[in-house]
Amino acid sequence: MNTTDGPVPKGPHPAHTLNTTRILEEDMVVEGEDELLAVVSAGGWYAEIQDGTLLPLVAWTVMDTGKTYGVVVGEDGLVDATNSVEQRNDFVRYTNEVKEK
């Protein structure tokens, strides 16, 4: 039963009225902004920066467009899944190989 045209008058089965999500979701407009789809573990992966330092990735963020980027602990000690390590000016690449000194 579709009740999107408004309230359903009382009938023989008033307890069987279904509430649908159409009122909230069907007419939504996407504003063109990428949406965060998932955050997954990045164990064993690092972000290499220009001086050769390897920053351990905390997670990979997956966007609804398919773009994936690494996330590290920020200077404030917090993790923000919306901040890509690629935004750093000194970012070089992702690696899962630890260099021996």
Secondary structure, DSSP 8 states (H G I E B T S, - for coil): ---TTS-----S-GGG----SHHHHTT----S---EEEEEE-TT-EEEETTS-EEE--EEEEETTS-EEEE---TTS---TT--GGGSTTEEEEES-----
